[in-house]
Amino acid sequence: MIKINVVKAYLKKEFSELVRSKLIIMVYLMPSMVLILFGYGIKMEVYNVRTAIINYDKSQLSYRIISAFEHSRYFKTEVMNIPEKEALEMMKRAEIDLLIIIPENFEKNLLKGLKTEIGIFIDASFPFRGLTIQNYAEGVLLKEAQELSQKKLPIVVNHRNMFNQSMRDENAIVPGLLGIVFLVAPAILSALLIVREKERGTIFNFYSSPIRKIDFVIGKLTLPFLLHSVNIFIIFLWATYLFKVPFRGNFFIYWITSEIYVLISVSIGLLVSIVARTQIVAIVLTIIITVIPGFLYSGIIMPISSMKGEAAFEAHIFPVMYYNHIIYDAFLIGQGFSSEKNLFYFFVLISYWIFITVAGTLLLKKELR
């Protein structure tokens, strides 16, 4: 049986210590800061692409293409009457991001059914940005080609974006950030609460007392769990009201899954505290264990389904992948536990928490090493 009095004593002691050291401010400030900074700072879309167009054709179609680029919110277009070599030199000097060359007889050859090409030169110093610019440019050109082809063959492509119809970056980034916030902050706090005992020498009170390991672990981990349980609601309000991310799922599923995930995080802090001797080491080690996998395998940078080999294997080791899959569903899709995959991932998280907590409790030695 768990000794409630022992747990309550630890709760009271740790809470008063957090208040006295002002660390409790960071408990609520840090997760909100991470969400707001990265929520506004990470952008997948590319705007105001500095675009130069050299038009050798001077035809109606070429002017339509130029007009399409000029009226697009993604491009900042300028028609230049300069040699191609000079335009490429401008790209080398980082003065333009995109160069489009419309050749002579472009419209005439196209109407005759002859093969014709448009030159597109992209500054791909940053591959992801370069690929995005390429997709935008090709989209504008294909739209004009489609309108031209409808005169001969009336085929209309009717596409619809699902789940994120507005294509907002916030809808894709903010839910993914929850997996990072609730993995990092609780782990750091729980690790510090135990390592601080080692650093100050008060851990000997635990070594020499009849307090059981299970009571010590529960007493130490309950406070960070309860404090960050409040953050689950605060972060939800930031996501839905500040960033205007839609929520289409079941709030209970979001809440219970987040509670399990926070339990996993505080258990990770327990494991770190077993290895670390000082608070600095605990913070650095926790950041390495949580932040790097959190960003790599949260689905923000790259979809997990696109990973292969070692990357896919590592993604399945860390809990952030399972949690974020359920969270993205809760915000954008709304299947909930009617999806077998969501239900399976939920039980994976429970198993993950049980395994880490049991392992941490067993590895915690009630003696000086």
Short mmCIF file of the C-alpha atoms (twelve columns), coordinates in Angstrom:
data_MODEL
# 
_entry.id   MODEL 
# 
loop_
_atom_site.group_PDB 
_atom_site.id 
_atom_site.type_symbol 
_atom_site.label_atom_id 
_atom_site.label_alt_id 
_atom_site.label_comp_id 
_atom_site.label_asym_id 
_atom_site.label_seq_id 
_atom_site.Cartn_x 
_atom_site.Cartn_y 
_atom_site.Cartn_z 
_atom_site.pdbx_PDB_model_num 
ATOM 1   C CA . MET A 1   0.000   0.000  0.000   1 
ATOM 2   C CA . ILE A 2   1.137   3.515  -0.825  1 
ATOM 3   C CA . LYS A 3   1.668   5.645  2.266   1 
ATOM 4   C CA . ILE A 4   -0.447  8.725  1.591   1 
ATOM 5   C CA . ASN A 5   1.123   10.722 4.416   1 
ATOM 6   C CA . VAL A 6   4.591   10.300 2.937   1 
ATOM 7   C CA . VAL A 7   3.380   11.366 -0.521  1 
ATOM 8   C CA . LYS A 8   1.583   14.402 0.931   1 
ATOM 9   C CA . ALA A 9   4.685   15.412 2.853   1 
ATOM 10  C CA . TYR A 10  6.812   15.300 -0.298  1 
ATOM 11  C CA . LEU A 11  4.153   17.226 -2.226  1 
ATOM 12  C CA . LYS A 12  4.060   19.982 0.380   1 
ATOM 13  C CA . LYS A 13  7.845   20.168 0.597   1 
ATOM 14  C CA . GLU A 14  8.425   20.295 -3.178  1 
ATOM 15  C CA . PHE A 15  5.647   22.791 -3.808  1 
ATOM 16  C CA . SER A 16  6.961   25.191 -1.163  1 
ATOM 17  C CA . GLU A 17  10.453  24.802 -2.631  1 
ATOM 18  C CA . LEU A 18  9.195   25.617 -6.132  1 
ATOM 19  C CA . VAL A 19  7.371   28.704 -4.860  1 
ATOM 20  C CA . ARG A 20  10.372  29.846 -2.856  1 
ATOM 21  C CA . SER A 21  12.776  29.442 -5.782  1 
ATOM 22  C CA . LYS A 22  10.319  31.043 -8.280  1 
ATOM 23  C CA . LEU A 23  10.748  27.939 -10.451 1 
ATOM 24  C CA . ILE A 24  6.986   27.507 -10.516 1 
ATOM 25  C CA . ILE A 25  6.795   30.527 -12.849 1 
ATOM 26  C CA . MET A 26  8.847   28.631 -15.423 1 
ATOM 27  C CA . VAL A 27  6.531   25.640 -15.123 1 
ATOM 28  C CA . TYR A 28  3.817   27.643 -16.860 1 
ATOM 29  C CA . LEU A 29  5.921   30.190 -18.717 1 
ATOM 30  C CA . MET A 30  8.220   27.769 -20.565 1 
ATOM 31  C CA . PRO A 31  5.566   25.637 -22.356 1 
ATOM 32  C CA . SER A 32  3.605   28.719 -23.431 1 
ATOM 33  C CA . MET A 33  6.772   30.446 -24.665 1 
ATOM 34  C CA . VAL A 34  7.823   27.411 -26.704 1 
ATOM 35  C CA . LEU A 35  4.382   27.130 -28.283 1 
ATOM 36  C CA . ILE A 36  4.113   30.836 -29.105 1 
ATOM 37  C CA . LEU A 37  7.693   31.260 -30.355 1 
ATOM 38  C CA . PHE A 38  7.741   28.179 -32.557 1 
ATOM 39  C CA . GLY A 39  4.079   28.475 -33.506 1 
ATOM 40  C CA . TYR A 40  4.721   31.863 -35.069 1 
ATOM 41  C CA . GLY A 41  8.335   31.205 -36.023 1 
ATOM 42  C CA . ILE A 42  8.110   27.973 -38.037 1 
ATOM 43  C CA . LYS A 43  6.725   28.659 -41.495 1 
ATOM 44  C CA . MET A 44  6.441   26.110 -44.273 1 
ATOM 45  C CA . GLU A 45  4.993   28.429 -46.892 1 
ATOM 46  C CA . VAL A 46  7.231   30.796 -48.852 1 
ATOM 47  C CA . TYR A 47  6.050   34.317 -49.638 1 
ATOM 48  C CA . ASN A 48  7.434   37.237 -51.691 1 
ATOM 49  C CA . VAL A 49  9.689   35.097 -53.867 1 
ATOM 50  C CA . ARG A 50  11.832  37.576 -55.763 1 
ATOM 51  C CA . THR A 51  11.053  36.610 -59.336 1 
ATOM 52  C CA . ALA A 52  12.601  37.865 -62.580 1 
ATOM 53  C CA . ILE A 53  10.954  37.064 -65.913 1 
ATOM 54  C CA . ILE A 54  12.679  37.424 -69.283 1 
ATOM 55  C CA . ASN A 55  10.054  37.371 -72.035 1 
ATOM 56  C CA . TYR A 56  11.365  36.667 -75.539 1 
ATOM 57  C CA . ASP A 57  7.958   35.676 -76.908 1 
ATOM 58  C CA . LYS A 58  5.898   38.885 -76.434 1 
ATOM 59  C CA . SER A 59  2.733   36.894 -77.113 1 
ATOM 60  C CA . GLN A 60  -0.692  37.018 -75.464 1 
ATOM 61  C CA . LEU A 61  -0.005  33.764 -73.601 1 
ATOM 62  C CA . SER A 62  3.346   35.004 -72.302 1 
ATOM 63  C CA . TYR A 63  1.697   38.140 -70.931 1 
ATOM 64  C CA . ARG A 64  -0.974  35.978 -69.290 1 
ATOM 65  C CA . ILE A 65  1.759   33.959 -67.589 1 
ATOM 66  C CA . ILE A 66  3.472   37.139 -66.397 1 
ATOM 67  C CA . SER A 67  0.160   38.473 -65.093 1 
ATOM 68  C CA . ALA A 68  -0.470  35.201 -63.215 1 
ATOM 69  C CA . PHE A 69  2.870   35.565 -61.412 1 
ATOM 70  C CA . GLU A 70  2.282   39.248 -60.696 1 
ATOM 71  C CA . HIS A 71  -1.115  38.576 -59.134 1 
ATOM 72  C CA . SER A 72  0.090   35.642 -57.012 1 
ATOM 73  C CA . ARG A 73  0.687   36.347 -53.317 1 
ATOM 74  C CA . TYR A 74  3.722   34.066 -53.390 1 
ATOM 75  C CA . PHE A 75  5.772   35.983 -55.966 1 
ATOM 76  C CA . LYS A 76  7.230   39.463 -56.147 1 
ATOM 77  C CA . THR A 77  7.592   39.666 -59.902 1 
ATOM 78  C CA . GLU A 78  9.595   41.954 -62.166 1 
ATOM 79  C CA . VAL A 79  9.911   41.671 -65.954 1 
ATOM 80  C CA . MET A 80  13.500  42.367 -66.970 1 
ATOM 81  C CA . ASN A 81  14.965  43.116 -70.361 1 
ATOM 82  C CA . ILE A 82  18.461  41.885 -69.569 1 
ATOM 83  C CA . PRO A 83  20.685  39.038 -70.845 1 
ATOM 84  C CA . GLU A 84  20.252  35.638 -69.226 1 
ATOM 85  C CA . LYS A 85  23.847  35.671 -67.988 1 
ATOM 86  C CA . GLU A 86  23.264  38.905 -66.106 1 
ATOM 87  C CA . ALA A 87  20.081  37.506 -64.545 1 
ATOM 88  C CA . LEU A 88  21.965  34.411 -63.362 1 
ATOM 89  C CA . GLU A 89  24.634  36.662 -61.873 1 
ATOM 90  C CA . MET A 90  21.871  38.422 -59.932 1 
ATOM 91  C CA . MET A 91  20.842  35.049 -58.524 1 
ATOM 92  C CA . LYS A 92  24.430  34.372 -57.492 1 
ATOM 93  C CA . ARG A 93  24.412  37.666 -55.630 1 
ATOM 94  C CA . ALA A 94  21.176  36.587 -53.896 1 
ATOM 95  C CA . GLU A 95  19.219  39.441 -55.512 1 
ATOM 96  C CA . ILE A 96  16.563  37.153 -57.018 1 
ATOM 97  C CA . ASP A 97  15.205  33.752 -56.001 1 
ATOM 98  C CA . LEU A 98  13.516  32.655 -59.219 1 
ATOM 99  C CA . LEU A 99  14.292  33.279 -62.898 1 
ATOM 100 C CA . ILE A 100 11.761  32.399 -65.612 1 
ATOM 101 C CA . ILE A 101 12.710  32.568 -69.291 1 
ATOM 102 C CA . ILE A 102 9.896   32.439 -71.879 1 
ATOM 103 C CA . PRO A 103 11.465  31.500 -75.250 1 
ATOM 104 C CA . GLU A 104 10.607  32.888 -78.661 1 
ATOM 105 C CA . ASN A 105 7.642   31.382 -80.526 1 
ATOM 106 C CA . PHE A 106 6.434   29.842 -77.263 1 
ATOM 107 C CA . GLU A 107 2.706   30.338 -77.904 1 
ATOM 108 C CA . LYS A 108 2.992   29.552 -81.620 1 
ATOM 109 C CA . ASN A 109 4.763   26.225 -81.028 1 
ATOM 110 C CA . LEU A 110 2.349   25.322 -78.250 1 
ATOM 111 C CA . LEU A 111 -0.699  25.905 -80.474 1 
ATOM 112 C CA . LYS A 112 0.900   23.794 -83.225 1 
ATOM 113 C CA . GLY A 113 1.362   20.944 -80.770 1 
ATOM 114 C CA . LEU A 114 5.142   21.152 -80.915 1 
ATOM 115 C CA . LYS A 115 7.338   20.495 -77.926 1 
ATOM 116 C CA . THR A 116 8.188   23.729 -76.142 1 
ATOM 117 C CA . GLU A 117 9.922   24.584 -72.907 1 
ATOM 118 C CA . ILE A 118 10.070  27.355 -70.325 1 
ATOM 119 C CA . GLY A 119 13.324  27.919 -68.485 1 
ATOM 120 C CA . ILE A 120 13.018  27.976 -64.674 1 
ATOM 121 C CA . PHE A 121 16.087  28.682 -62.551 1 
ATOM 122 C CA . ILE A 122 15.673  28.441 -58.765 1 
ATOM 123 C CA . ASP A 123 17.953  29.407 -55.919 1 
ATOM 124 C CA . ALA A 124 18.029  26.046 -54.116 1 
ATOM 125 C CA . SER A 125 20.646  26.941 -51.500 1 
ATOM 126 C CA . PHE A 126 18.016  25.769 -49.003 1 
ATOM 127 C CA . PRO A 127 16.568  22.595 -50.591 1 
ATOM 128 C CA . PHE A 128 13.177  22.717 -48.879 1 
ATOM 129 C CA . ARG A 129 12.637  26.353 -49.847 1 
ATOM 130 C CA . GLY A 130 13.831  25.657 -53.380 1 
ATOM 131 C CA . LEU A 131 11.427  22.740 -53.758 1 
ATOM 132 C CA . THR A 132 8.561   24.863 -52.464 1 
ATOM 133 C CA . ILE A 133 9.351   27.645 -54.981 1 
ATOM 134 C CA . GLN A 134 9.499   25.035 -57.752 1 
ATOM 135 C CA . ASN A 135 6.061   23.676 -56.813 1 
ATOM 136 C CA . TYR A 136 4.577   27.186 -56.707 1 
ATOM 137 C CA . ALA A 137 6.020   28.116 -60.120 1 
ATOM 138 C CA . GLU A 138 4.935   24.859 -61.724 1 
ATOM 139 C CA . GLY A 139 1.462   25.323 -60.242 1 
ATOM 140 C CA . VAL A 140 1.053   28.737 -61.918 1 
ATOM 141 C CA . LEU A 141 2.332   27.449 -65.277 1 
ATOM 142 C CA . LEU A 142 0.205   24.303 -65.200 1 
ATOM 143 C CA . LYS A 143 -2.900  26.352 -64.424 1 
ATOM 144 C CA . GLU A 144 -2.326  28.501 -67.500 1 
ATOM 145 C CA . ALA A 145 -1.605  25.404 -69.601 1 
ATOM 146 C CA . GLN A 146 -4.805  23.806 -68.363 1 
ATOM 147 C CA . GLU A 147 -6.893  26.847 -69.311 1 
ATOM 148 C CA . LEU A 148 -5.332  26.780 -72.769 1 
ATOM 149 C CA . SER A 149 -5.979  23.045 -73.198 1 
ATOM 150 C CA . GLN A 150 -9.652  23.422 -72.244 1 
ATOM 151 C CA . LYS A 151 -10.261 25.131 -75.557 1 
ATOM 152 C CA . LYS A 152 -9.406  21.865 -77.299 1 
ATOM 153 C CA . LEU A 153 -10.213 19.298 -74.633 1 
ATOM 154 C CA . PRO A 154 -12.616 20.468 -71.911 1 
ATOM 155 C CA . ILE A 155 -11.142 18.642 -68.907 1 
ATOM 156 C CA . VAL A 156 -11.455 20.343 -65.544 1 
ATOM 157 C CA . VAL A 157 -9.449  19.181 -62.530 1 
ATOM 158 C CA . ASN A 158 -11.523 19.767 -59.397 1 
ATOM 159 C CA . HIS A 159 -9.317  19.324 -56.327 1 
ATOM 160 C CA . ARG A 160 -10.126 19.775 -52.661 1 
ATOM 161 C CA . ASN A 161 -7.772  20.007 -49.699 1 
ATOM 162 C CA . MET A 162 -8.851  17.785 -46.833 1 
ATOM 163 C CA . PHE A 163 -8.448  18.412 -43.077 1 
ATOM 164 C CA . ASN A 164 -6.513  21.685 -43.535 1 
ATOM 165 C CA . GLN A 165 -8.587  23.373 -46.215 1 
ATOM 166 C CA . SER A 166 -7.076  26.815 -45.659 1 
ATOM 167 C CA . MET A 167 -3.535  25.365 -45.869 1 
ATOM 168 C CA . ARG A 168 -2.516  27.349 -42.758 1 
ATOM 169 C CA . ASP A 169 0.934   26.676 -41.358 1 
ATOM 170 C CA . GLU A 170 -0.431  27.036 -37.813 1 
ATOM 171 C CA . ASN A 171 -2.823  24.109 -38.317 1 
ATOM 172 C CA . ALA A 172 0.109   21.866 -39.205 1 
ATOM 173 C CA . ILE A 173 2.725   23.206 -36.771 1 
ATOM 174 C CA . VAL A 174 0.898   23.932 -33.500 1 
ATOM 175 C CA . PRO A 175 -0.571  20.419 -32.856 1 
ATOM 176 C CA . GLY A 176 2.882   18.961 -33.488 1 
ATOM 177 C CA . LEU A 177 4.426   21.342 -30.962 1 
ATOM 178 C CA . LEU A 178 2.253   19.855 -28.212 1 
ATOM 179 C CA . GLY A 179 4.245   16.636 -28.412 1 
ATOM 180 C CA . ILE A 180 7.475   18.577 -27.861 1 
ATOM 181 C CA . VAL A 181 6.162   20.843 -25.088 1 
ATOM 182 C CA . PHE A 182 4.674   18.029 -23.002 1 
ATOM 183 C CA . LEU A 183 7.752   15.867 -23.508 1 
ATOM 184 C CA . VAL A 184 10.412  18.413 -22.530 1 
ATOM 185 C CA . ALA A 185 8.981   20.553 -19.712 1 
ATOM 186 C CA . PRO A 186 7.671   17.827 -17.343 1 
ATOM 187 C CA . ALA A 187 10.835  15.744 -17.840 1 
ATOM 188 C CA . ILE A 188 13.108  18.652 -16.887 1 
ATOM 189 C CA . LEU A 189 11.081  19.484 -13.776 1 
ATOM 190 C CA . SER A 190 10.854  15.910 -12.496 1 
ATOM 191 C CA . ALA A 191 14.577  15.321 -13.073 1 
ATOM 192 C CA . LEU A 192 15.490  18.499 -11.186 1 
ATOM 193 C CA . LEU A 193 13.351  17.641 -8.164  1 
ATOM 194 C CA . ILE A 194 15.309  14.428 -7.545  1 
ATOM 195 C CA . VAL A 195 18.775  15.560 -8.662  1 
ATOM 196 C CA . ARG A 196 18.513  18.592 -6.389  1 
ATOM 197 C CA . GLU A 197 18.367  16.178 -3.451  1 
ATOM 198 C CA . LYS A 198 21.681  14.663 -4.572  1 
ATOM 199 C CA . GLU A 199 23.324  18.033 -5.138  1 
ATOM 200 C CA . ARG A 200 22.356  19.331 -1.701  1 
ATOM 201 C CA . GLY A 201 23.038  16.069 0.087   1 
ATOM 202 C CA . THR A 202 19.467  15.776 1.387   1 
ATOM 203 C CA . ILE A 203 19.130  12.515 -0.548  1 
ATOM 204 C CA . PHE A 204 20.763  10.888 2.498   1 
ATOM 205 C CA . ASN A 205 17.535  11.480 4.383   1 
ATOM 206 C CA . PHE A 206 15.911  9.095  1.929   1 
ATOM 207 C CA . TYR A 207 18.793  6.610  2.129   1 
ATOM 208 C CA . SER A 208 18.662  6.434  5.920   1 
ATOM 209 C CA . SER A 209 14.886  6.563  6.410   1 
ATOM 210 C CA . PRO A 210 12.414  3.666  6.232   1 
ATOM 211 C CA . ILE A 211 10.615  5.367  3.302   1 
ATOM 212 C CA . ARG A 212 10.089  2.908  0.469   1 
ATOM 213 C CA . LYS A 213 11.241  3.614  -3.077  1 
ATOM 214 C CA . ILE A 214 7.694   3.525  -4.424  1 
ATOM 215 C CA . ASP A 215 6.558   6.194  -1.960  1 
ATOM 216 C CA . PHE A 216 9.592   8.345  -2.771  1 
ATOM 217 C CA . VAL A 217 9.022   8.080  -6.533  1 
ATOM 218 C CA . ILE A 218 5.306   8.842  -6.301  1 
ATOM 219 C CA . GLY A 219 5.937   11.727 -3.908  1 
ATOM 220 C CA . LYS A 220 8.519   13.242 -6.227  1 
ATOM 221 C CA . LEU A 221 6.708   12.730 -9.543  1 
ATOM 222 C CA . THR A 222 3.179   13.638 -8.469  1 
ATOM 223 C CA . LEU A 223 3.881   17.374 -8.240  1 
ATOM 224 C CA . PRO A 224 5.286   17.825 -11.782 1 
ATOM 225 C CA . PHE A 225 2.453   15.658 -13.078 1 
ATOM 226 C CA . LEU A 226 -0.221  17.777 -11.382 1 
ATOM 227 C CA . LEU A 227 1.359   21.088 -12.375 1 
ATOM 228 C CA . HIS A 228 1.682   20.118 -16.023 1 
ATOM 229 C CA . SER A 229 -1.822  18.670 -16.048 1 
ATOM 230 C CA . VAL A 230 -2.930  22.298 -15.789 1 
ATOM 231 C CA . ASN A 231 -0.726  23.088 -18.790 1 
ATOM 232 C CA . ILE A 232 -2.750  20.624 -20.852 1 
ATOM 233 C CA . PHE A 233 -5.700  23.026 -20.641 1 
ATOM 234 C CA . ILE A 234 -3.602  26.192 -21.003 1 
ATOM 235 C CA . ILE A 235 -1.861  24.951 -24.144 1 
ATOM 236 C CA . PHE A 236 -5.203  23.839 -25.577 1 
ATOM 237 C CA . LEU A 237 -6.555  27.367 -25.135 1 
ATOM 238 C CA . TRP A 238 -3.461  28.863 -26.788 1 
ATOM 239 C CA . ALA A 239 -3.838  26.499 -29.749 1 
ATOM 240 C CA . THR A 240 -7.547  27.028 -30.328 1 
ATOM 241 C CA . TYR A 241 -8.009  30.706 -29.429 1 
ATOM 242 C CA . LEU A 242 -4.639  32.320 -30.141 1 
ATOM 243 C CA . PHE A 243 -3.607  30.288 -33.194 1 
ATOM 244 C CA . LYS A 244 -7.193  29.524 -34.295 1 
ATOM 245 C CA . VAL A 245 -6.416  25.837 -34.868 1 
ATOM 246 C CA . PRO A 246 -9.672  23.914 -35.373 1 
ATOM 247 C CA . PHE A 247 -10.548 21.146 -32.934 1 
ATOM 248 C CA . ARG A 248 -12.707 18.448 -34.527 1 
ATOM 249 C CA . GLY A 249 -12.170 15.546 -32.137 1 
ATOM 250 C CA . ASN A 250 -13.194 14.428 -28.685 1 
ATOM 251 C CA . PHE A 251 -11.799 16.605 -25.880 1 
ATOM 252 C CA . PHE A 252 -11.744 13.664 -23.452 1 
ATOM 253 C CA . ILE A 253 -9.450  11.732 -25.813 1 
ATOM 254 C CA . TYR A 254 -7.169  14.750 -26.076 1 
ATOM 255 C CA . TRP A 255 -7.107  15.140 -22.284 1 
ATOM 256 C CA . ILE A 256 -6.574  11.512 -21.272 1 
ATOM 257 C CA . THR A 257 -3.915  10.959 -23.947 1 
ATOM 258 C CA . SER A 258 -2.085  14.101 -22.836 1 
ATOM 259 C CA . GLU A 259 -2.205  12.961 -19.187 1 
ATOM 260 C CA . ILE A 260 -0.608  9.626  -20.121 1 
ATOM 261 C CA . TYR A 261 1.987   11.473 -22.170 1 
ATOM 262 C CA . VAL A 262 2.855   13.769 -19.251 1 
ATOM 263 C CA . LEU A 263 3.261   10.679 -17.064 1 
ATOM 264 C CA . ILE A 264 5.722   9.330  -19.638 1 
ATOM 265 C CA . SER A 265 7.621   12.597 -19.548 1 
ATOM 266 C CA . VAL A 266 7.960   12.714 -15.756 1 
ATOM 267 C CA . SER A 267 9.085   9.071  -15.833 1 
ATOM 268 C CA . ILE A 268 11.812  10.028 -18.304 1 
ATOM 269 C CA . GLY A 269 12.882  12.651 -15.763 1 
ATOM 270 C CA . LEU A 270 13.117  9.859  -13.185 1 
ATOM 271 C CA . LEU A 271 15.494  7.892  -15.420 1 
ATOM 272 C CA . VAL A 272 17.640  10.988 -16.011 1 
ATOM 273 C CA . SER A 273 17.833  11.702 -12.278 1 
ATOM 274 C CA . ILE A 274 19.239  8.218  -11.655 1 
ATOM 275 C CA . VAL A 275 22.209  8.930  -13.956 1 
ATOM 276 C CA . ALA A 276 22.804  12.640 -13.261 1 
ATOM 277 C CA . ARG A 277 24.522  13.989 -10.160 1 
ATOM 278 C CA . THR A 278 24.015  17.737 -10.716 1 
ATOM 279 C CA . GLN A 279 21.153  19.876 -11.976 1 
ATOM 280 C CA . ILE A 280 23.159  21.164 -14.949 1 
ATOM 281 C CA . VAL A 281 23.873  17.625 -16.134 1 
ATOM 282 C CA . ALA A 282 20.222  16.704 -15.629 1 
ATOM 283 C CA . ILE A 283 19.010  19.646 -17.738 1 
ATOM 284 C CA . VAL A 284 21.480  18.994 -20.577 1 
ATOM 285 C CA . LEU A 285 20.783  15.256 -20.616 1 
ATOM 286 C CA . THR A 286 17.015  15.768 -20.560 1 
ATOM 287 C CA . ILE A 287 17.192  18.258 -23.433 1 
ATOM 288 C CA . ILE A 288 19.244  15.826 -25.516 1 
ATOM 289 C CA . ILE A 289 16.849  12.961 -24.829 1 
ATOM 290 C CA . THR A 290 13.642  14.928 -25.400 1 
ATOM 291 C CA . VAL A 291 14.162  17.974 -27.633 1 
ATOM 292 C CA . ILE A 292 16.074  16.341 -30.497 1 
ATOM 293 C CA . PRO A 293 13.770  13.298 -30.893 1 
ATOM 294 C CA . GLY A 294 10.800  15.586 -30.248 1 
ATOM 295 C CA . PHE A 295 11.555  17.733 -33.290 1 
ATOM 296 C CA . LEU A 296 12.774  14.940 -35.548 1 
ATOM 297 C CA . TYR A 297 9.911   12.529 -34.920 1 
ATOM 298 C CA . SER A 298 6.999   14.859 -34.177 1 
ATOM 299 C CA . GLY A 299 5.975   15.040 -37.827 1 
ATOM 300 C CA . ILE A 300 6.621   18.792 -38.044 1 
ATOM 301 C CA . ILE A 301 9.777   18.600 -40.145 1 
ATOM 302 C CA . MET A 302 9.055   15.377 -42.020 1 
ATOM 303 C CA . PRO A 303 6.086   12.977 -42.021 1 
ATOM 304 C CA . ILE A 304 6.902   9.730  -40.215 1 
ATOM 305 C CA . SER A 305 5.414   7.791  -43.154 1 
ATOM 306 C CA . SER A 306 8.201   9.201  -45.361 1 
ATOM 307 C CA . MET A 307 10.958  7.815  -43.138 1 
ATOM 308 C CA . LYS A 308 12.715  4.580  -43.957 1 
ATOM 309 C CA . GLY A 309 15.327  2.312  -42.422 1 
ATOM 310 C CA . GLU A 310 16.997  3.498  -39.234 1 
ATOM 311 C CA . ALA A 311 15.000  6.748  -39.125 1 
ATOM 312 C CA . ALA A 312 11.664  4.891  -39.142 1 
ATOM 313 C CA . PHE A 313 12.935  2.496  -36.469 1 
ATOM 314 C CA . GLU A 314 14.088  5.346  -34.215 1 
ATOM 315 C CA . ALA A 315 10.767  7.172  -34.690 1 
ATOM 316 C CA . HIS A 316 8.924   4.161  -33.280 1 
ATOM 317 C CA . ILE A 317 11.172  4.068  -30.202 1 
ATOM 318 C CA . PHE A 318 10.175  7.508  -28.925 1 
ATOM 319 C CA . PRO A 319 6.656   8.273  -27.629 1 
ATOM 320 C CA . VAL A 320 6.237   11.567 -29.487 1 
ATOM 321 C CA . MET A 321 5.261   9.831  -32.733 1 
ATOM 322 C CA . TYR A 322 2.369   7.946  -31.084 1 
ATOM 323 C CA . TYR A 323 1.137   10.966 -29.151 1 
ATOM 324 C CA . ASN A 324 1.247   13.391 -32.071 1 
ATOM 325 C CA . HIS A 325 -0.645  10.986 -34.316 1 
ATOM 326 C CA . ILE A 326 -3.557  11.058 -31.868 1 
ATOM 327 C CA . ILE A 327 -3.268  14.833 -31.354 1 
ATOM 328 C CA . TYR A 328 -3.252  15.633 -35.078 1 
ATOM 329 C CA . ASP A 329 -6.347  13.466 -35.398 1 
ATOM 330 C CA . ALA A 330 -8.036  15.259 -32.478 1 
ATOM 331 C CA . PHE A 331 -7.424  18.711 -33.933 1 
ATOM 332 C CA . LEU A 332 -7.746  18.215 -37.682 1 
ATOM 333 C CA . ILE A 333 -9.600  14.961 -38.423 1 
ATOM 334 C CA . GLY A 334 -11.754 13.834 -35.508 1 
ATOM 335 C CA . GLN A 335 -11.803 10.044 -35.845 1 
ATOM 336 C CA . GLY A 336 -10.850 9.457  -32.236 1 
ATOM 337 C CA . PHE A 337 -10.860 5.894  -30.974 1 
ATOM 338 C CA . SER A 338 -13.054 4.771  -33.855 1 
ATOM 339 C CA . SER A 339 -9.714  4.555  -35.639 1 
ATOM 340 C CA . GLU A 340 -7.960  1.301  -34.729 1 
ATOM 341 C CA . LYS A 341 -4.588  2.966  -35.223 1 
ATOM 342 C CA . ASN A 342 -5.404  5.718  -32.703 1 
ATOM 343 C CA . LEU A 343 -6.604  3.144  -30.190 1 
ATOM 344 C CA . PHE A 344 -3.497  1.016  -30.701 1 
ATOM 345 C CA . TYR A 345 -1.208  4.035  -30.270 1 
ATOM 346 C CA . PHE A 346 -3.051  4.959  -27.065 1 
ATOM 347 C CA . PHE A 347 -2.296  1.533  -25.552 1 
ATOM 348 C CA . VAL A 348 1.287   1.824  -26.766 1 
ATOM 349 C CA . LEU A 349 1.605   5.045  -24.740 1 
ATOM 350 C CA . ILE A 350 0.171   3.350  -21.638 1 
ATOM 351 C CA . SER A 351 2.630   0.466  -22.045 1 
ATOM 352 C CA . TYR A 352 5.458   2.939  -22.580 1 
ATOM 353 C CA . TRP A 353 4.613   4.757  -19.341 1 
ATOM 354 C CA . ILE A 354 4.362   1.534  -17.295 1 
ATOM 355 C CA . PHE A 355 7.675   0.247  -18.659 1 
ATOM 356 C CA . ILE A 356 9.631   3.459  -17.988 1 
ATOM 357 C CA . THR A 357 8.139   3.965  -14.523 1 
ATOM 358 C CA . VAL A 358 8.848   0.386  -13.432 1 
ATOM 359 C CA . ALA A 359 12.362  0.517  -14.907 1 
ATOM 360 C CA . GLY A 360 13.111  3.814  -13.163 1 
ATOM 361 C CA . THR A 361 11.810  2.571  -9.807  1 
ATOM 362 C CA . LEU A 362 13.878  -0.618 -10.041 1 
ATOM 363 C CA . LEU A 363 17.036  1.235  -11.071 1 
ATOM 364 C CA . LEU A 364 16.689  3.738  -8.231  1 
ATOM 365 C CA . LYS A 365 18.951  2.502  -5.464  1 
ATOM 366 C CA . LYS A 366 18.309  3.330  -1.855  1 
ATOM 367 C CA . GLU A 367 21.986  3.488  -1.087  1 
ATOM 368 C CA . LEU A 368 25.062  5.563  -1.900  1 
ATOM 369 C CA . ARG A 369 26.726  4.420  -5.093  1 
# 
